[in-house]
Structure formats: structure tokens, C-alpha cells
Amino acid sequence: MGARTGTRFLEEMDSKKREIWYGDEKITYNITKHPVFRGIAQSLAELYDLQHKPELMDVMTYVSPLSGERVGMSFLQPKTKEDLAKRTMMMKIWADYSFGLLGRTPDYLNSALMAMASAAEFFGKGKIDFAENIRRYYEYVRENDLCLTHTLINPQVNRSVTSPSKLSDPFIAARIVEKNSEGIVVRGARMLATLPLADEILVFPSTVLKSGQDDAPYAMAFALSVDTPGLKFICRESFAHESNIDHPLASRFDEQDAVVVFDDVLVPWERIFILEDPEKCNAYSEVTNAVYFMAHQSLVRELAKCEFAVGLTTLLSETIGIDQFPNVQEKIAELIMLTESMRAFLVASEANAKMNKWGIMVPDSSFLHAARNLWPRIAHKLNITIKQLGASGLMAIPPAKVLNSEARSYVDKYYQAKLANAEERIKLFKLAWDFVGSSFGSRQDLYEYFFFGDPFRMAGNLYNWYTQKEEFKKRVKDFLDKLK
Ligand SMILES: Cc1cc2nc3c(=O)[nH]c(=O)nc-3n(C[C@H](O)[C@H](O)[C@H](O)COP(=O)(O)OP(=O)(O)OC[C@H]3O[C@@H](n4cnc5c(N)ncnc54)[C@H](O)[C@@H]3O)c2cc1C
């Protein structure tokens, strides 16, 4: 099969029977034709089509060592820094397509899966060969160019308990009900699966499991096809719109987010990677280096978003003639600083890449930890800067239909700008508002904050992980010891 085309993606998505709840409506077949998913489906189809553009084929794909078919570059197991650069080039093309607004383009989870399969031995071989399971699954996803969603978090019912087993009902968080000859049966829920428009769902642990054997029924990692019986997705309200002038971003890039319900879902043995093993659940992301490949992909996407913000603020400022004011220039300069800082993290992480114990070239972990911890603290700057510069203009954006109304002459006169006619200015300001203020834009702001987990707890992890601080501490102590 190999790298997908857009048409193949749409057809394969539509032919799967799923259970997606949008309000009181159950979506089963033809998901890409549903108004909630049409825009995002089209965008993903366009991304897949880029893999087949003759001038991009060598950048977007490589030859599979298994089948000889061309497969997506984000599956490449990097052995050299040049391989890493190839991955980055491919990911940047996809990220630029949505200006970094699609957080879950398939390369995100492809990267995680590639790292886990490369470290297959970590998953181990007992009665079940988990190592072989993850290796085979990676190959299956790669050869069919499948699109994955994932879910890591238990439902937000009561965070004060130390284990999901201590919730009022031990089956609120997804847990194993039984094991049988075919596999395990799982009951409960997980959140929050962005991009329910997928072929497969990865169910992996994220929150640290602290309660030893009490946590064992929750300590699992597996993958399922989205058409598995009993698997249900409950969507949030859609931000998608039909009009690409009124909602230029939401009409194309609303990935949708869903709570996932497992109503006694059978997970076949060959799809299980970790079973009743809290220690492995807590360790897999770091030990397999999946976290670094996800952080690397995210960094590329964040750079694309920063570059877009610089372009947007510059155009907006020139359009309404505020670009010569030093305070405006300072604000845009701050975005330039963020952009070039993200680029520096990316370049440095690749320059300092090292081979891991699984034989994979991994971008530098310190730079990636710093970048993924810094991002939720700085991403909001993009949002606030555009609001500060756009000011009331961000509200002077009538529905585009006004351009075909009797009010058109007033609109032409009063909505014009120094460097744009009314129609151009309305389009530009709608784009800015969709980026930072509409339901879609507000969700982006929240997304960036929690993209990699809770920033507060991530910072604690960084503090504990960063052993270099001992050397720095020693320098301070040595200095103090010399003081008489
Ligand atoms: C738009 C969006 C898309 C997402 N997409 C995905 C996805 O595709 N897949 C996926 O698996 N997840 C996804 N997530 C979930 C994301 O991983 C979580 O939001 C993140 O890990 C934080 O967990 P939480 O939302 O459950 O917050 P909670 O853990 O409930 O935290 C809520 C607040 O309480 C504080 N808090 C809670 N517990 C503690 C504690 N023990 N110690 C200190 N403070 C605490 C937190 O600091 C936070 O401020 C998405 C989230 C958003 C917002």
C-alpha cells in the first residue's frame, strides 16, 4: 500500500463503521462528509497528497525496508543526523500547511510509534511477546500510512485520589475487566482524544501511576482500530464552519476533541504492548525516547506557528498603518525573538543529537525538555500580541455576506485600511480573530498550554531529571568554600 493519497484516505475513513457521538447524533459511516469533520478531513487529504507531488516525493517519503513501497518520512528510524534533518524537512512542510495549527498531524504519533518500535525490547517478552507486538504494529501503521489518535488521561472526576481505583466507581477510568483467550476486556473512559477522525487509537499511560498493584488494572498500553465494537467517542461542540472567509482557520483545521468510552472492549493480545505493569507505564516514554521524538515534531510545529504569527502581525500592522510606532515594533520584535528561539532549540537539538542504546539518533534531550517546558509559558504571547495590535479592528469584522448587501458602500468606505480595501481588510482581521479569539482560537490557546501535559508537573519532572544542576551547584559551593 505505502504512502496514502488524499483520495485513499477519504475513502478508507468513510468505509469504517465507528461510533462517534455528536450531541444526540451517532456518526457511523461517511465521517468525512459530516459537517463536523468535512473541513479537517479535506485538510488531512491535502497533507497526504503532498506525499505524491513529484517535486516533494523524496522529501515526504522514503523506501520501506520491508515492502519496497514509498512510505511516510515520519516513520523513518533515524540512524544519522542527516536522517533527522530529513524528518524535520518533511514535518515542517506539513506544519507550514496549517501554520502549526494542526497539533495532531499524523507525523506526531508516527514519531512516537517509530521510537517505541525501535526500542521494542523495552516492552519485553513474557507469555506474550510485547516487543514483537509493537514492532509489527509499527510496520502495519507504516505500510498502510494509518492516521492515529491517542488518549492518555483518566476522566477528570476527582484528582485528589491517589489511584483511579479509589474513585467512587473503579470503572470510571478505563481498566481491565477480564482476560480471556482472545485478549483483555477494557471498561471505563479516557480523555482527551484530539482527532477522532482516525484509523486507530493508541491508549497509552501518561499520568504517573503511584499506587503499585492497586494501579495494575489501569497499567496498560494498547492500540485498537476505531471500528472496534464497544469503542465510543463523545465529541465536544464543533468549531468547524462552512465559510472559509468568516472562519478561515476553523473551517479547515478544527481537529475536534473527544472523550473515549470503552464499553467492554476486547483488545486482542497482539495489540497489547504493556499489561498490568505500572513501572513500565511510568517509564516507557523516557526509556523508549518516544517523548523526545514527539517533542521534536512539536518543536517543528511550534516554529511554524511562531513564523505565522510574525507574518500576521507584520501584515496587520502595515495594513492599518501602525507599523512605524516603536511600541508596535517592540511587540513584533518579541515575537521574532520567540520564533528564533524556537528555531535555535530545533537546530541545537539536532546538532547535539546522540545515538541511543536502541541504535536510533535522538535529538538532544536537554534542549527538547527546555523547549517543551518553555512553550506553554510563552505560546500565549502570540495570542495576546495579536489582540493588542488588532484592538477594536478584531471586532469590526461583519459576516462576509455584508459584501453582497445594500450596506456594501458603507463597508467599502469605513472598513478600508491604509493598505487594503474593505474586503481585504475584513479577510485579514477575520484570519487574526480566528487565530486568537474565536472558539477555535481560544481552544488553540488552551491546547498549547496543556499540549504536553500539565506544565506545573512537567516542570517538576524537569527539575528531577536535570542532573546537570549538581555540577552547577558544586561550582557555587566551591566558590563559597573559598570565602574566608
Ligand atoms: C485542547 C486539548 C487537546 C488535548 N488533546 C489530547 C490528546 O490528543 N490526547 C490526550 O491523551 N490528551 C489530550 N489532552 C489532555 C492533556 O494531556 C491534559 O489536558 C493535560 O495532561 C493535563 O491534564 P488534565 O487536563 O486532566 O488536567 P488536570 O490533571 O485535571 O489538572 C487541572 C488543574 O489542576 C492541577 N492539578 C491536578 N492534579 C494535580 C496534582 N496532582 N498536583 C498538582 N496540580 C494538580 C493542574 O496543575 C491543573 O492546573 C488535550 C488537552 C487539551 C486542553
The ligand as a Tripos MOL2 file, in Angstrom:
@<TRIPOS>MOLECULE
LIG
   53    58     1     0     0
SMALL
NO_CHARGES

@<TRIPOS>ATOM
      1 C1         -7.2540   21.0970   23.5610 C.3       1 LIG1
      2 C2         -6.6820   19.8920   24.2280 C.ar      1 LIG1
      3 C3         -6.3570   18.7870   23.4700 C.ar      1 LIG1
      4 C4         -5.8510   17.6360   24.0850 C.ar      1 LIG1
      5 N1         -5.5470   16.5460   23.3110 N.ar      1 LIG1
      6 C5         -5.1560   15.4050   23.9040 C.ar      1 LIG1
      7 C6         -4.9130   14.2250   23.1410 C.ar      1 LIG1
      8 O1         -4.9730   14.2270   21.9150 O.2       1 LIG1
      9 N2         -4.6170   13.0840   23.7900 N.ar      1 LIG1
     10 C7         -4.5200   13.0400   25.1480 C.ar      1 LIG1
     11 O2         -4.2560   11.9770   25.6850 O.2       1 LIG1
     12 N3         -4.6890   14.1540   25.8990 N.ar      1 LIG1
     13 C8         -5.0220   15.3120   25.3140 C.ar      1 LIG1
     14 N4         -5.2380   16.4270   26.0720 N.ar      1 LIG1
     15 C9         -5.1470   16.2990   27.5260 C.3       1 LIG1
     16 C10        -3.8570   16.8740   28.1110 C.3       1 LIG1
     17 O3         -2.8490   15.9170   28.0580 O.3       1 LIG1
     18 C11        -4.2160   17.2790   29.5540 C.3       1 LIG1
     19 O4         -5.0160   18.4290   29.4820 O.3       1 LIG1
     20 C12        -3.0260   17.5450   30.4350 C.3       1 LIG1
     21 O5         -2.2580   16.4050   30.6200 O.3       1 LIG1
     22 C13        -3.4990   17.9970   31.8340 C.3       1 LIG1
     23 O6         -4.3690   17.0420   32.3700 O.3       1 LIG1
     24 P1         -5.8650   17.4050   32.7270 P.3       1 LIG1
     25 O7         -6.4690   18.1910   31.6350 O.co2     1 LIG1
     26 O8         -6.5300   16.1550   33.1140 O.co2     1 LIG1
     27 O9         -5.7570   18.4020   33.9390 O.3       1 LIG1
     28 P2         -5.8490   18.0260   35.4710 P.3       1 LIG1
     29 O10        -4.8470   16.9770   35.7860 O.co2     1 LIG1
     30 O11        -7.2340   17.7220   35.8490 O.co2     1 LIG1
     31 O12        -5.3830   19.3910   36.1290 O.3       1 LIG1
     32 C14        -6.2680   20.5120   36.3110 C.3       1 LIG1
     33 C15        -5.5510   21.5610   37.1630 C.3       1 LIG1
     34 O13        -5.2840   21.0250   38.4720 O.3       1 LIG1
     35 C16        -3.8910   20.9740   38.7590 C.3       1 LIG1
     36 N5         -3.5900   19.6350   39.2840 N.ar      1 LIG1
     37 C17        -4.2760   18.4800   39.0640 C.ar      1 LIG1
     38 N6         -3.6700   17.4620   39.6830 N.ar      1 LIG1
     39 C18        -2.5820   17.9480   40.2960 C.ar      1 LIG1
     40 C19        -1.5460   17.3800   41.0830 C.ar      1 LIG1
     41 N7         -1.5130   16.0830   41.3630 N.pl3     1 LIG1
     42 N8         -0.5680   18.1860   41.5290 N.ar      1 LIG1
     43 C20        -0.5820   19.4950   41.2360 C.ar      1 LIG1
     44 N9         -1.5530   20.1140   40.4970 N.ar      1 LIG1
     45 C21        -2.5220   19.3470   40.0320 C.ar      1 LIG1
     46 C22        -3.1800   21.1670   37.4160 C.3       1 LIG1
     47 O14        -1.9460   21.8660   37.5750 O.3       1 LIG1
     48 C23        -4.1960   21.9610   36.5940 C.3       1 LIG1
     49 O15        -3.9940   23.3410   36.7660 O.3       1 LIG1
     50 C24        -5.6890   17.6010   25.4930 C.ar      1 LIG1
     51 C25        -5.9990   18.7270   26.2460 C.ar      1 LIG1
     52 C26        -6.4850   19.8630   25.6460 C.ar      1 LIG1
     53 C27        -6.8110   21.0460   26.5060 C.3       1 LIG1
@<TRIPOS>BOND
     1     1     2 1
     2     2     3 ar
     3     2    52 ar
     4     3     4 ar
     5     4     5 ar
     6     4    50 ar
     7     5     6 ar
     8     6     7 ar
     9     6    13 1
    10     7     8 2
    11     7     9 ar
    12     9    10 ar
    13    10    11 2
    14    10    12 ar
    15    12    13 ar
    16    13    14 ar
    17    14    15 1
    18    14    50 ar
    19    15    16 1
    20    16    17 1
    21    16    18 1
    22    18    19 1
    23    18    20 1
    24    20    21 1
    25    20    22 1
    26    22    23 1
    27    23    24 1
    28    24    25 2
    29    24    26 1
    30    24    27 1
    31    27    28 1
    32    28    29 2
    33    28    30 1
    34    28    31 1
    35    31    32 1
    36    32    33 1
    37    33    34 1
    38    33    48 1
    39    34    35 1
    40    35    36 1
    41    35    46 1
    42    36    37 ar
    43    36    45 ar
    44    37    38 ar
    45    38    39 ar
    46    39    40 ar
    47    39    45 ar
    48    40    41 1
    49    40    42 ar
    50    42    43 ar
    51    43    44 ar
    52    44    45 ar
    53    46    47 1
    54    46    48 1
    55    48    49 1
    56    50    51 ar
    57    51    52 ar
    58    52    53 1
@<TRIPOS>SUBSTRUCTURE
     1 LIG1         1 GROUP 0 **** ****
